[in-house]
Amino acid sequence: MGRTYLVTGSASGIGKATAELLRSRGAAVIGADLRDADITVDLTTADGRAALVAEATRLSGGRLDAVLAIAGLALPIPKTVGVNYFGMVATLEGLRPLLAGSPAPRAAGVSSMASLMPADDTLIDACLAGDEPAALARAAVLAENPATTGALIYASTKVAFVRWIRRNAATADWAGASIPLNGIAPGIIATPMVADMIATAEQRSQILQMVPMPLNGIAEPIVPARLLAWLTSEENTHLCGQVVFVDGGSDVLIRGDATW
């Protein structure tokens, strides 16, 4: 019997590439997105998150082998917080019970190399406290100046999500239930989300000055998809709470020896 995966953000970008890769390998994939998916939901809302769990339960027959939280936004608006942190966590926590019946349950989510960039501590703390109203209110303040502080919203959501993974992966709910929980941190990926930022050679040069990717430059969505596929495969038995940078070298150049 093949594995069954739930993939959010399956209509485009990394989510679409991941869903297509998994299907090409014989897996059953339930896709969730705002459109063009098996489950059409808005993960910025409580109703959308509840509908995701209900529909995933119905379509899977009550059992999943892996959950991949990929859906995200990169806009300097409060909704980015609703998807990138609270939507991610709700996806993983809400669907975790469906992994109980799998002989090899796995879970993974998508952060970003932007987690290395300047972030807003107030927003991060509100996210990790589970206080969505406070987080949205802080994001609204930051969004008032999208040219400067608004850019902190995206990075802050990615930092918060990384910390959530690190704080939860080794707990009884995850490691104690034999569920590897990990994440990835992509660099610049050629998806619709960044299409307007890499449309010309000049734009690509400028963005690579901010996000250096000396190893092969800007990547196609299939690159992080392959990593996500392995993280949620039966082969991954012991990777726990890790966030793997698939960024062409950005992490190496930005942090250097700092992590050691």
N, C-alpha and C positions, 0 to 999 in steps of 0.2 A: 504494500500500500504506500502510495506516494505521500510526501509531506504537504501540509496545507499552511499557507502563509497569509497573513493580513498585512497589507501594505498601504499606508496612508500617503497621500500625494501622488497617487498612481497615474494621474492623467497627464503629467508632464515632467520634464527634468529628470532628476535622480530617481524619483519614485517610479516613473514610467519605465526607465531603463532597467531598474531592479525587477519590477514585475515581469517585464518581457524576458529578462535573463532567467529568472526562476521558472517561468513557464517553459522556456526552451529546454530546460533541464528536467522537465517532467513533473514539476510541482503544480499543485492547484493553488491559485492566487486569488484572494478576495481583495479587490482594490477599493479604496475609499478616497473621495475627493469632492470638490465642490461641483464637479460635472464629469460626464463621461467615465463613470465608475460604477462598480457593482453596488456600492453604498454612497449615496450623495448626501453629504453632511457638511455643516459649517462648524469646525472645531473651535471657533471663538465663543461658542455659546454652550450653556449647560445642556440645552435640549439636543444640540448636535452631538455632544459627547455621549449623552445617554442613548441616542439613536444609533450611534456607531456600535456601542456594546450590544444593544438589542439585535441589530441586523447582523452583526458578526456572529452572534450566538446562533441566530436562525440559519444563516447561510452555511455555517461550518458544522452544524449539527451538534454544537456544544464543545467542539474540540479544535484547537489550533496547535500547530507545531512551532510556529514562530510568529512574532509580532515585530514589524518594522515601522517605527514612527519616523516618517520622512517629511510629511507636509510642513511647509514653513513659509514665512514671508520675510522680505528684506526691505520693508518700507518704514520710514520714520513716523509711524502712527501707532496708537495704542493697540490696534488689532494684532500687530506683530507679537505683542506680549501674549495675547490670548491664544495664538497658534503655537508660537515657538517654545513657550514654556508650559502654560497650563493645558494646552491641547496635547502636547507631547506626553506630559505626565499622566493626564487623564486617559490617553490611549494605552499607555503601558500598564498603568495600575488597573484600569477598567477591564482590560482583556487578559490580565495575568491569570485569573481563575480558569480561563479557557485553555491555558497551557498545562493544567494539572493532569490531563489525560494523555499527554504526549510522552512517548518513551525518551524523547530527546528535545525538550522544550528550550527555546532560545528567544532572546529579545535584544533589539538594538535600536538606537536612535541617532539622529543626525544633529551634530553641533556644527561648528565652523572654525576655521583658523581665526575668524574674527574674535573668538574667545581670548585671543592674545592681545587684542586692541584695548584702548581705554574704554572703561565701562563705568556705570553709575552704581555706586554701592547701595544707595537707597532703593533703587529698583530691584537690584539683585536680592537684597534682604527681604523685600516684600514678597518676591516670588518664592523664595525658600521657606518663608513663613506660611505659605499657602494663602496669603491675603490678596486675592485677585482684585478686589475693589481698590485697595491701596496701590497695587502695582499698576493698574490701569490709570489711576489718577496721577501717579508719578510720570508715567509715559506721556500723558496728555501735557504735562508741564514741559517735558523735554521736547515734545513735538512742536511746541510753539516756535522753536528756532531750528527747523530741520536742517539748515545749512551747517549747523555746528553741533549743538547738544542733541538734536534729533538723531544724529548718527549713533549716539550711545545706546539707543533702544535695542537695536539689533544685537550689538556686541553683548549687552547686558543679559539679554535672554539666553544667549549661547553660553555665557559664563554660568548663569544660574542652572541651566540644564546639565552642564558638565558636572557641577557640584552635586546636583541631585543624583546623577548616576553614581558618582563616587561614594556618596553617603548611603546609598541604598543597595548597591550591587552585592555587598558581602553580608547582608542581613538574612534573617531566617526566611523572609518572604521570597527572596531571590536565590542567593547561593544555597541557603538552607533547603530550598525546594528543588535544587539541582537545575536552576535556570541561569545560565550565563547572561548577564546584563552588561552590555558594552555600547560604545558609541564610536562614531567617526567624526573627524573634523576636516572637511574638504577645503581646498584652496579655491581658486576661481574655476568654476565649472561652467562650460558653455551651455547654459540652460536659458529658457525664456526669461527667467528672473533677472538675468544680467545681460540679456541681449543688447539693450540700449547702451550699456556701458562698455561693450567690446565690439561695437559695430565697425569701427575703423581701425587702421593700423596705429594711428596716433592714440586712440583711446586705449587700445590694448597695451601700448607701451606705457601709458600713464598709470594704468591700474596695476601693471606689473612692477612699477616702482614702489607702490604702496604695499603690494602683496607679491614679494619676489618668489618666483617659481623657477629656479635654475634647472631643475630636472624636467625637461620636455614641455615646460610652459603650461598654458591654460589647457585643462583636461576636458574630455568629453564625458558625459554622464555615465557611460559604461564603466569608467574607471572606479568611482566610488561604489557603483553597483556591484562590481565583482567583490569588493571588500565586504560589503554588507551581506552578500550571499554567503561568503565563507563564515563570517561571524555568526550567522544564524543557521549554519549547517550542522549536521551531526558530528563533523570532524572537530568542531570547537568545543572541547570539554572543560577547559580550565582557564580560559581568559576571563577575568572577572573585574569589572569596574574600570576597564581601560578605554581611553578615547584615543583612537589611532588617527594620526594626522596623515591624510592622503592629499598633500598640498604642494608637491613638487619641490619641497625644501624650505618653505616659509618658516616653519617651526624651528628648523635648524639655524637659519640665519637670524631670526628674531630673538630666540631664547638662548641659543648657544649652549653653554655648559650649565645654565641656570637650574635646570631640573635635576642636576646631579650634585 
